[in-house]
Amino acid sequence: MASSNPLPPIPGTTPFDAEQAKKGYALNKMCFSFNSADNRAAFLKDEEAYMHQYGLNEAQAAAIRARNVLQLIAAGGNAYYLAKFAGIFGLDMQDIGAQQTGMTKEQFKAKLVAAGK
């Protein structure tokens, strides 16, 4: 059931709603597959074939190639599934947060610490 009173947009964000979920289904399904070590290894062995296996569109594939989280979110990626992709490269949620805010990881961590005081 659609809401008759949608929330106002938040500047600089891409809400993960039903439209984004449909748009990013293949991308998120692929990223979920990275729960398996065998799938992570298969991806690293041949990224293009792995993306093709899941039916990623060109925008999604380009964002994967660029390792660009903001492009992945715009392409329908869900942050929780994208974390599985980032984990292949040793990145954590603070790395993703830093990329989203245009900060270094150290700056982002300092901002988090400051916000907690």
Buried (B, 14 or more C-beta within 10 A) or exposed (E): EEEEEEEEEEEEEBEBEEEBEEBBEBBBEBBBBBEEEEBBEBBEEEEEEBBEBBEBBEBBBBBBEEBBBBBBBBBBBBBEBBBBBBBBEEBEEEBBBBBBEEBEBEEBBEBEEEEEE
